[in-house]
Amino acid sequence: MNRQNTVDLLSEIYRGAKMGVETINNLLTKVNDNKVYDELKYQQRTYEEIANEAYLELEKRTKEIKDISLMSKISAKMSVGINTMINNSPSHVADMMIKGSTMGITSLTKNLNSYVNVDEDIKSLAERFMKIEQDNIERLKRFL
């Protein structure tokens, strides 16, 4: 097992899940539809669970845990603000979230393919996160 690759993959999982939480936090104040709001809250909880699990695993392996950069947080907040100012319909919000989840799956797939000899438990966590992202996409399709 390659310790550094495991830490790097865990960091990607943690930051990806935290970005999901941040994005949904920004979206919740813009959503007027109760069904979309409830769906976003559900997805937020799943992202928080993954982020917390990754964080605990990171704590075991490294002293320096890197959070999402301030620039990424600001960028995400501005993007959500601009996109929902133009259109905050359930369909548009679902489309935004589907695109974000697709980017998450793509990023995790690349990371799984590039980080070799990773701890099997962490590999399983990444795969579980990808499954959650795929499930989120399926759940959001009903709003399109």
Secondary structure as the mmCIF struct_conf table of DSSP 4:
data_model
#
loop_
_struct_conf.conf_type_id
_struct_conf.id
_struct_conf.beg_label_comp_id
_struct_conf.beg_label_asym_id
_struct_conf.beg_label_seq_id
_struct_conf.end_label_comp_id
_struct_conf.end_label_asym_id
_struct_conf.end_label_seq_id
HELX_RH_AL_P HELX_RH_AL_P1 ARG A 3 LEU A 28
TURN_TY1_P TURN_TY1_P1 THR A 29 LYS A 30
HELX_RH_AL_P HELX_RH_AL_P2 ASN A 34 ARG A 61
BEND BEND1 LYS A 63 LYS A 63
HELX_RH_AL_P HELX_RH_AL_P3 LEU A 70 ILE A 86
HELX_RH_AL_P HELX_RH_AL_P4 PRO A 90 SER A 114
BEND BEND2 TYR A 115 TYR A 115
BEND BEND3 ASN A 117 ASN A 117
HELX_RH_AL_P HELX_RH_AL_P5 GLU A 120 LEU A 140
HELX_RH_3T_P HELX_RH_3T_P1 LYS A 141 PHE A 143
#
